[in-house]
Amino acid sequence: MDLKQLAQTGFDIFNDRSFRQKAQELLDPKVVVIDVPTGQETTGVDAYVQYSDGFVTAMPDIKGTVIEHKVNGNKVTSRIRGQGTFTGKLRTPQGDVPGNGNKLDLEYQAEAEYNDAGKLVRIVFNYDMPAFMKQLGVG
C-alpha cells in the first residue's frame, strides 16, 4: 500500500471536484475530520464532503498543490499550497460572508491516518487562521 499515493489521491479528488462521488471509496465511514484553527471536529464521510464543500463554496477555483508528503507508520503528513479566489460565500459561525475577489495563497498541513485497508480514518488540517482571514479580507 502506497500511503503517499493515497494521500495524493485525496488532494487530486478535491482539485478535480470528484470528492463528492469518490469519498465513499477512499474514506472509512467513521472518518474523523479535525480543523485545528477552528477546533471543529466532525465524523463521517458526509462531514468530510461538507468540510471540503465549504472551501469550494467560498473559492470555486481553489486548488491544492502538494509540496511534500512524509510517511510515518500509517500516517502521511502533507504540506500543501492552497490557492483560490474568494468569489463565493464563506460560511462562518457569525453568518455567511460574500466573496470580494481577494486571492488566497496559503500553505497548510494535513495529517492523514489510514487503516490496514487503505481507508482514511482521520485527517487533521492545520493552517494560519489569521493569515487566511486577512488574505480573504474578512474578520
NORFEN-V871599 format. One record per backbone hydrogen bond with DSSP energy under -0.5 kcal/mol. NH is the residue of the N-H (numbers start at 0). CO is the residue of the C=O. E is the energy in kcal/mol with one decimal. If there is no record, write none. Layout:
{{NH/CO/E} {NH/CO/E}}
//
This chain:
{{2/0/-1.0} {5/1/-2.1} {6/2/-2.6} {7/3/-2.6} {8/4/-2.6} {9/5/-1.7} {10/6/-1.5} {11/7/-2.6} {12/8/-2.6} {13/9/-1.0} {14/10/-2.6} {15/11/-2.4} {16/13/-0.9} {17/12/-0.8} {18/12/-1.7} {19/16/-0.6} {20/17/-0.8} {21/17/-2.8} {22/18/-1.7} {24/21/-0.8} {25/21/-1.5} {26/22/-2.4} {27/119/-2.9} {30/27/-2.1} {31/120/-1.8} {32/41/-2.9} {33/31/-0.5} {33/122/-2.8} {34/39/-2.9} {35/33/-0.7} {35/124/-2.7} {38/34/-1.7} {39/34/-0.9} {41/32/-2.6} {43/30/-3.2} {44/28/-0.7} {47/43/-1.8} {48/44/-2.5} {49/45/-2.6} {50/46/-2.6} {51/47/-2.6} {52/48/-2.8} {53/49/-1.6} {54/50/-0.9} {54/51/-0.6} {55/51/-1.7} {56/52/-3.0} {57/53/-1.4} {58/54/-2.7} {61/58/-2.6} {62/82/-2.3} {64/80/-2.5} {65/63/-0.6} {66/78/-3.5} {67/78/-1.3} {69/76/-2.3} {71/74/-2.7} {74/71/-1.6} {75/111/-2.7} {76/69/-3.0} {77/75/-0.6} {77/109/-3.2} {78/67/-2.4} {79/107/-2.9} {80/64/-2.7} {81/79/-0.7} {81/105/-3.2} {82/62/-2.5} {83/103/-1.8} {85/101/-3.3} {86/57/-0.7} {86/84/-1.8} {87/57/-2.7} {88/56/-1.5} {89/96/-2.9} {90/88/-0.6} {91/89/-0.5} {91/94/-0.9} {94/91/-2.0} {96/89/-2.7} {98/87/-2.7} {99/85/-1.1} {100/85/-3.3} {103/83/-3.3} {105/81/-2.6} {107/79/-2.9} {108/125/-2.8} {109/77/-2.3} {110/123/-2.5} {111/75/-3.0} {111/109/-0.6} {112/121/-3.1} {113/73/-2.6} {114/118/-2.3} {117/114/-1.9} {119/25/-2.5} {120/112/-3.1} {121/112/-1.4} {122/31/-2.6} {123/110/-2.1} {124/33/-3.2} {124/122/-0.5} {125/108/-2.6} {128/126/-1.1} {131/127/-2.5} {132/128/-2.8} {133/129/-2.3} {134/130/-2.6} {135/131/-1.9} {136/132/-1.1} {137/132/-2.4}}
//
